């Protein structure tokens, strides 16, 4: 009877220790551009967002024992980036409508997030690259924007921390795109 008790205890301990690593994380991408110029005039635009890779796993995080888990973004990434882009354009004074002659295409070309460690220092590393194109008849605007973010941490990031980090990264990339002086000049010039 005593041996059976020891076996049950050992199995229970194994299960508890084996399940103590970090859990996979699912992040809802919801960028927000807090500052953009108010334009004196602008052409109306239609907005389309693409995520060509369709890869929802953007990286991994691990605890100090090396237990690694995936970090996923939710599959509404296109809708959330389109919503943030449209809201920012509207704040800038740009009319967004599906039937506009000027067509904006924003592509999320790369998004990654990882926890790197050299055994002593642990650092969150995120990278995002977007390309933006607007075609208005014979005129064309094109730009590529990259954001990268690094942050030293002392413990494995929670899902909430990862959410905050990734959305700050995405907000930075979108801020760069929508605040590009060439882009704003293109919108203003088309309205003349």
C-alpha positions as CSV (number, residue, x, y, z in Angstrom):
1,X,0.0,0.0,0.0
2,X,2.8,2.4,0.9
3,X,4.5,1.7,-2.5
4,X,1.3,2.5,-4.3
5,X,1.1,5.8,-2.5
6,X,4.6,6.7,-3.5
7,X,3.9,5.8,-7.1
8,X,0.8,8.0,-7.1
9,X,2.7,10.9,-5.4
10,X,5.6,10.6,-8.0
11,X,3.1,10.6,-10.9
12,X,1.3,13.6,-9.5
13,X,4.6,15.5,-9.0
14,X,5.6,14.7,-12.6
15,X,2.3,16.1,-13.9
16,X,2.6,19.3,-11.8
17,X,6.2,19.9,-12.8
18,X,5.5,19.1,-16.5
19,X,2.6,21.5,-16.7
20,X,4.3,24.4,-15.0
21,X,5.7,26.0,-18.2
22,X,4.2,29.0,-19.9
23,X,1.0,28.6,-21.9
24,X,0.6,29.4,-25.6
25,X,-0.4,33.0,-26.2
26,X,-3.0,34.4,-28.6
27,X,-2.7,38.1,-29.3
28,X,-5.4,40.3,-30.9
29,X,-3.7,42.9,-33.0
30,X,-5.4,46.3,-32.4
31,X,-2.9,49.1,-33.4
32,X,-3.8,52.7,-32.6
33,X,-2.2,55.7,-34.3
34,X,-2.3,58.5,-31.7
35,X,-1.0,61.3,-33.9
36,X,-1.5,62.2,-37.5
37,X,-1.7,65.5,-39.4
38,X,-5.0,67.1,-40.2
39,X,-5.0,67.8,-43.9
40,X,-6.5,70.9,-45.5
41,X,-7.9,68.9,-48.3
42,X,-7.7,65.3,-49.6
43,X,-8.8,62.9,-52.2
44,X,-11.2,60.2,-51.0
45,X,-9.6,56.7,-50.8
46,X,-10.7,53.1,-50.5
47,X,-8.6,51.0,-48.0
48,X,-7.6,47.4,-48.5
49,X,-5.3,45.5,-46.1
50,X,-3.5,42.3,-47.1
51,X,-1.6,39.8,-44.9
52,X,0.0,37.7,-47.7
53,X,1.8,35.2,-45.4
54,X,-1.4,34.1,-43.6
55,X,0.9,32.8,-40.9
56,X,-0.8,33.3,-37.5
57,X,2.2,32.1,-35.5
58,X,4.5,35.1,-35.2
59,X,7.1,33.7,-32.7
60,X,7.8,32.1,-29.4
61,X,8.5,32.9,-25.8
62,X,10.2,30.6,-23.2
63,X,10.6,30.5,-19.5
64,X,14.0,30.3,-17.7
65,X,13.9,26.5,-18.0
66,X,13.7,26.7,-21.7
67,X,10.0,25.6,-22.0
68,X,9.1,27.3,-25.3
69,X,5.6,28.1,-26.4
70,X,4.2,29.7,-29.6
71,X,2.7,33.2,-29.8
72,X,-0.1,33.5,-32.3
73,X,-2.1,36.5,-33.6
74,X,-5.8,36.1,-34.1
75,X,-7.1,35.7,-37.6
76,X,-8.8,39.1,-37.7
77,X,-5.4,40.9,-38.3
78,X,-6.5,42.3,-41.6
79,X,-9.8,43.7,-40.2
80,X,-8.1,45.3,-37.2
81,X,-5.3,47.0,-39.2
82,X,-7.9,48.2,-41.8
83,X,-10.1,49.6,-38.9
84,X,-7.1,51.4,-37.4
85,X,-6.0,52.8,-40.8
86,X,-9.5,54.0,-41.7
87,X,-10.0,55.6,-38.3
88,X,-6.7,57.5,-38.6
89,X,-7.4,58.6,-42.2
90,X,-10.8,59.9,-41.0
91,X,-9.1,61.9,-38.2
92,X,-6.8,63.3,-40.9
93,X,-9.9,64.6,-42.8
94,X,-9.7,61.9,-45.5
95,X,-13.0,60.4,-46.7
96,X,-12.8,56.6,-46.9
97,X,-15.2,54.8,-49.1
98,X,-15.3,51.6,-50.9
99,X,-16.0,53.2,-54.3
100,X,-13.2,55.9,-54.2
101,X,-11.1,56.3,-57.3
102,X,-7.9,56.4,-55.2
103,X,-7.2,52.9,-54.0
104,X,-4.9,52.3,-51.0
105,X,-3.4,48.9,-50.5
106,X,-1.6,48.3,-47.3
107,X,0.4,45.0,-47.0
108,X,1.7,43.5,-43.7
109,X,4.9,42.0,-45.2
110,X,6.5,40.8,-42.0
111,X,5.6,40.4,-38.3
112,X,7.7,38.6,-35.8
113,X,8.0,38.4,-32.0
114,X,10.5,36.4,-29.9
115,X,12.1,36.2,-26.5
116,X,15.8,36.1,-26.9
117,X,18.2,35.0,-24.1
118,X,21.9,34.7,-23.8
119,X,21.6,32.9,-20.4
120,X,21.9,36.2,-18.4
121,X,20.0,38.8,-20.3
122,X,16.4,38.3,-21.6
123,X,15.0,40.5,-24.3
124,X,11.7,40.8,-26.2
125,X,12.4,41.5,-29.9
126,X,9.7,42.4,-32.4
127,X,9.8,43.4,-36.0
128,X,7.1,44.6,-38.4
129,X,7.3,45.7,-42.0
130,X,4.5,47.1,-44.0
131,X,4.3,48.4,-47.5
132,X,1.7,50.9,-48.7
133,X,0.6,51.9,-52.2
134,X,-2.0,54.3,-53.4
135,X,-3.1,54.5,-57.0
136,X,-5.1,57.4,-58.3
137,X,-5.5,57.3,-62.0
138,X,-2.0,58.0,-63.4
139,X,-0.5,59.0,-60.1
140,X,1.0,56.5,-57.7
141,X,2.4,56.6,-54.2
142,X,4.5,53.8,-52.7
143,X,6.3,53.4,-49.4
144,X,7.8,50.8,-47.1
145,X,8.0,51.2,-43.4
146,X,9.8,49.1,-40.7
147,X,9.4,49.2,-37.0
148,X,11.4,47.2,-34.5
149,X,11.1,47.1,-30.8
150,X,13.4,45.7,-28.1
151,X,12.7,45.5,-24.4
152,X,14.7,43.8,-21.6
153,X,12.6,41.8,-19.3
154,X,13.2,39.8,-16.1
155,X,10.4,37.2,-16.3
156,X,8.5,35.4,-19.0
157,X,6.1,37.8,-20.6
158,X,2.4,37.3,-19.8
159,X,-0.1,37.3,-22.6
160,X,-1.1,40.8,-21.5
161,X,2.5,42.0,-21.8
162,X,2.9,40.4,-25.3
163,X,-0.3,42.0,-26.4
164,X,0.9,45.4,-25.2
165,X,4.4,44.9,-26.9
166,X,3.1,43.7,-30.2
167,X,0.4,46.4,-30.5
168,X,2.9,49.1,-29.7
169,X,5.1,47.7,-32.5
170,X,2.2,47.7,-35.0
171,X,1.1,51.1,-33.9
172,X,4.6,52.4,-34.6
173,X,4.7,50.9,-38.1
174,X,1.3,52.3,-39.0
175,X,2.2,55.7,-37.5
176,X,5.2,55.9,-39.8
177,X,3.2,55.0,-42.9
178,X,0.3,57.5,-42.3
179,X,2.6,60.3,-41.2
180,X,4.9,60.0,-44.2
181,X,5.1,63.5,-45.7
182,X,5.2,62.1,-49.2
183,X,1.9,60.3,-48.6
184,X,0.2,63.3,-47.2
185,X,1.4,65.5,-50.1
186,X,0.0,62.8,-52.5
187,X,-3.4,63.0,-50.8
188,X,-3.5,66.8,-50.9
189,X,-2.3,67.2,-54.5
190,X,-5.0,64.9,-55.8
191,X,-7.7,67.1,-54.4
192,X,-6.7,70.1,-56.4
